[in-house]
Each structure stands twice: as C-alpha cells, then as structure tokens.
Amino acid sequence: MKKLIFAFATMLTGITPAIAQDITTIPDNTLYVLDATVKAGERSTLSVQMKNSVEILTMGTYFTLPEGFTVPQEDGSYLIDISEERTNYKKHTLASNLKDGEYRVIYYHSKNVPFSGNEGEVFTITVDVAETVAPGEYEVKLFNTELVDSKNAIVSQNGTYTGKITVADPTGVNEAVADVAGMEVEIYDTNGQKL
C-alpha cells in the first residue's frame, strides 16, 4: 500500500526518479542522469549526479535529448543550473551551449575549490516535453565526459552514460462514450415538459 501511495504522490509532481535504477552499480568517477518519469506537454527537471572517489575540481560533458525534448532558454541562457547540493553557486561557474543537436556543459570553480562529497547532484537540466511525444521510454545520453581532480589530472575521460526518461501514459479519462443503442431515452424541453 505504501508503494502505491508513493507512486500516486510522485505522479502528481510531474517527475519522479525511476525506482528501478540501481545507482550502486554505477562506477566511481562517473557523471550520470537519474532516470525520471515525465509527462508530455509539461516542463520537468532532470537531475545530473556525480559519483566520485577522488576530489573533482572541474568537469565537462556533452548530452543529447530525444526528439521532442528541448532545453528552454531564459534571457539567452539554457536552463541548465548549478545544484547547491555539492557546490556553492556563488563561487562555482557553469557554462552551456548547443551545437548540432548536442548540448555542452562545463563546470568549474575559479578559486580551485573541489565539489563537496563523493555522490549527489551537481546540476539540473530543465526540459520541455512536447505534447506530441508518445508514452514510452527514451534515452538521455551523457558522453565525452571529463572529470578533473584537484591536481588537474583527468580521472575520467570520454565517459558515456545513458539514462532513461519515461513519458507516462496520460492519467485522465480522455473521452467518455455512452452506449445507448436499444435504450429508450426520455427527452424534455427547457420548461421540463416531456416531449
């Protein structure tokens, strides 16, 4: 019953981490996207996480989204944002761009301060899901990822991780049809008189 209540409550939020993803199997020094469930025609946020065994100072990655998924812009910048979970947004810098359908994210600290901890969210990606996207599973791919440690040594290069975005089936009744074949129907006028 608790699982059913959790599933219903998370459906209402518009995005949920996929319960099936086993992040314990993700190797150290990897950048990955938490699997998520979204709804067509809505805006959602994807969580990009980093699991690292050494201090990471700088990272860069490319990512692609499936057709029908886009990263919106606000004031000329893509809505790819620093997470405060492992960084100080006032001191860390994130830059992003889009070229030939591939997004590029570079993340660094101007004072050479590494990310805190060894696991957790480092940035988020806001995505608009087109209304035309059919229910099903889609891939978001991080690739050519480079993680650089506090000694400026590359500890992970050309890393690739493919996460899953599930577009949920619509949760409402799309159309109600009454089967009245063979039934007698009483019809009344606007004054309530039977016709």
C-alpha positions as CSV (number, residue, x, y, z in Angstrom):
1,M,0.0,0.0,0.0
2,K,2.9,2.4,0.8
3,K,4.4,1.9,-2.6
4,L,1.0,2.6,-4.2
5,I,0.6,5.8,-2.2
6,F,4.2,6.8,-3.1
7,A,3.7,6.2,-6.8
8,F,0.5,8.2,-6.8
9,A,2.0,11.1,-4.9
10,T,5.0,11.3,-7.2
11,M,2.8,11.2,-10.3
12,L,1.3,14.5,-9.1
13,T,4.8,16.2,-9.1
14,G,5.3,15.7,-12.8
15,I,8.7,14.0,-12.5
16,T,9.9,11.1,-10.4
17,P,13.2,9.2,-10.1
18,A,12.7,5.8,-11.5
19,I,12.7,3.3,-8.7
20,A,14.3,0.6,-10.8
21,Q,17.6,2.4,-11.4
22,D,20.4,0.8,-9.3
23,I,22.9,3.6,-8.8
24,T,25.1,1.3,-6.6
25,T,26.3,-0.3,-9.8
26,I,27.5,3.0,-11.3
27,P,31.3,3.0,-11.2
28,D,33.3,5.7,-9.4
29,N,34.2,8.9,-11.2
30,T,31.1,8.9,-13.3
31,L,28.6,11.6,-14.3
32,Y,25.1,10.2,-14.7
33,V,21.4,11.2,-15.1
34,L,18.9,9.9,-12.6
35,D,16.2,8.0,-14.5
36,A,12.9,10.0,-14.5
37,T,9.3,9.9,-15.4
38,V,7.8,12.9,-17.1
39,K,4.5,13.9,-18.8
40,A,4.1,15.0,-22.4
41,G,3.3,18.7,-22.8
42,E,4.9,19.7,-19.5
43,R,8.2,21.1,-18.2
44,S,10.3,18.9,-15.9
45,T,13.8,18.9,-14.4
46,L,16.4,16.1,-14.8
47,S,19.0,15.6,-12.1
48,V,22.6,15.1,-13.2
49,Q,24.6,13.4,-10.4
50,M,28.3,12.6,-9.9
51,K,29.8,9.7,-8.1
52,N,33.5,10.2,-7.4
53,S,36.2,8.5,-5.4
54,V,38.6,11.5,-5.6
55,E,38.1,15.2,-5.2
56,I,36.8,16.6,-8.5
57,L,37.6,20.2,-9.4
58,T,36.3,20.6,-12.9
59,M,34.0,18.6,-15.2
60,G,32.7,18.8,-18.7
61,T,30.2,16.8,-20.6
62,Y,28.0,16.7,-23.7
63,F,24.5,15.4,-23.7
64,T,21.7,14.7,-26.2
65,L,18.0,14.5,-25.7
66,P,15.4,12.5,-27.7
67,E,13.3,14.2,-30.4
68,G,10.5,16.2,-28.8
69,F,12.6,17.1,-25.7
70,T,14.3,20.5,-25.6
71,V,16.1,22.6,-23.0
72,P,14.4,26.0,-22.9
73,Q,16.2,29.3,-22.7
74,E,15.7,32.2,-20.4
75,D,17.4,35.6,-21.0
76,G,19.5,33.9,-23.7
77,S,20.8,31.1,-21.4
78,Y,19.8,27.4,-21.4
79,L,18.0,26.3,-18.2
80,I,20.9,24.2,-17.0
81,D,21.6,25.1,-13.4
82,I,24.1,24.6,-10.7
83,S,22.9,22.4,-7.8
84,E,23.7,23.6,-4.4
85,E,23.9,20.1,-3.1
86,R,27.6,19.7,-3.7
87,T,28.7,23.3,-4.7
88,N,28.4,26.9,-3.7
89,Y,26.6,28.5,-6.6
90,K,28.1,31.9,-5.8
91,K,31.6,30.5,-6.4
92,H,31.2,27.8,-9.0
93,T,30.6,28.6,-12.6
94,L,28.6,26.6,-15.2
95,A,28.6,27.4,-18.9
96,S,26.5,25.6,-21.5
97,N,25.8,25.8,-25.2
98,L,24.1,23.9,-28.0
99,K,25.7,22.9,-31.3
100,D,24.5,20.4,-33.9
101,G,21.9,19.0,-31.5
102,E,24.5,18.4,-28.8
103,Y,24.4,20.3,-25.5
104,R,27.8,21.1,-23.9
105,V,28.2,21.8,-20.2
106,I,31.4,23.0,-18.5
107,Y,31.5,23.4,-14.7
108,Y,34.4,24.8,-12.7
109,H,35.5,26.8,-9.7
110,S,37.5,30.0,-10.1
111,K,39.3,29.5,-6.8
112,N,40.1,25.8,-7.3
113,V,37.7,24.5,-4.7
114,P,36.5,20.9,-5.5
115,F,33.0,19.6,-5.3
116,S,32.0,18.5,-1.9
117,G,31.3,14.9,-1.0
118,N,31.5,11.8,-3.2
119,E,28.0,11.4,-4.5
120,G,25.0,13.6,-5.4
121,E,23.5,16.2,-7.7
122,V,25.9,18.6,-9.4
123,F,23.5,20.3,-11.9
124,T,20.0,20.1,-13.2
125,I,18.6,20.2,-16.8
126,T,15.1,21.7,-17.4
127,V,13.4,20.0,-20.3
128,D,10.2,20.9,-22.2
129,V,8.4,17.7,-23.3
130,A,6.4,18.3,-26.5
131,E,2.7,17.3,-26.4
132,T,3.3,15.1,-29.4
133,V,5.8,12.8,-27.5
134,A,4.2,9.4,-27.2
135,P,4.2,7.4,-23.9
136,G,7.3,5.2,-23.6
137,E,10.9,5.0,-22.7
138,Y,13.5,7.4,-24.1
139,E,17.2,7.8,-23.7
140,V,19.2,10.8,-22.5
141,K,22.9,10.3,-23.2
142,L,25.9,12.0,-21.4
143,F,29.1,11.5,-23.4
144,N,32.7,12.7,-23.8
145,T,32.6,13.4,-20.1
146,E,35.8,14.5,-18.5
147,L,36.3,14.8,-14.7
148,V,39.5,16.6,-13.5
149,D,40.8,16.2,-9.9
150,S,42.2,18.8,-7.7
151,K,45.7,18.1,-9.0
152,N,44.5,18.9,-12.6
153,A,44.7,15.2,-13.6
154,I,42.0,13.8,-15.7
155,V,40.4,10.9,-13.7
156,S,37.7,10.1,-16.2
157,Q,37.8,10.8,-19.9
158,N,35.4,10.1,-22.8
159,G,32.9,8.6,-20.3
160,T,29.4,7.8,-21.5
161,Y,26.3,7.2,-19.5
162,T,22.8,6.6,-20.9
163,G,19.8,7.4,-18.6
164,K,16.2,6.7,-19.1
165,I,13.3,9.1,-19.4
166,T,9.8,7.5,-19.2
167,V,6.9,9.5,-20.7
168,A,3.9,8.4,-18.6
169,D,0.6,7.4,-20.0
170,P,-2.0,10.2,-19.6
171,T,-3.7,9.7,-16.2
172,G,-7.2,11.0,-17.0
173,V,-10.2,9.8,-18.9
174,N,-9.7,11.1,-22.5
175,E,-13.2,10.5,-23.7
176,A,-16.4,9.2,-22.2
177,V,-18.9,7.5,-24.6
178,A,-22.3,6.3,-23.5
179,D,-23.7,3.2,-25.3
180,V,-27.4,4.0,-25.6
181,A,-28.2,1.6,-28.5
182,G,-31.5,-0.1,-27.9
183,M,-32.3,2.1,-24.9
184,E,-35.4,4.4,-24.6
185,V,-34.4,8.0,-23.9
186,E,-36.8,10.5,-22.5
187,I,-36.5,14.0,-23.9
188,Y,-37.7,17.2,-22.2
189,D,-38.0,20.8,-23.4
190,T,-36.5,23.8,-21.5
191,N,-39.7,24.0,-19.4
192,G,-39.3,20.5,-18.2
193,Q,-42.2,19.2,-20.3
194,K,-41.8,15.7,-21.6
195,L,-41.7,15.6,-25.4
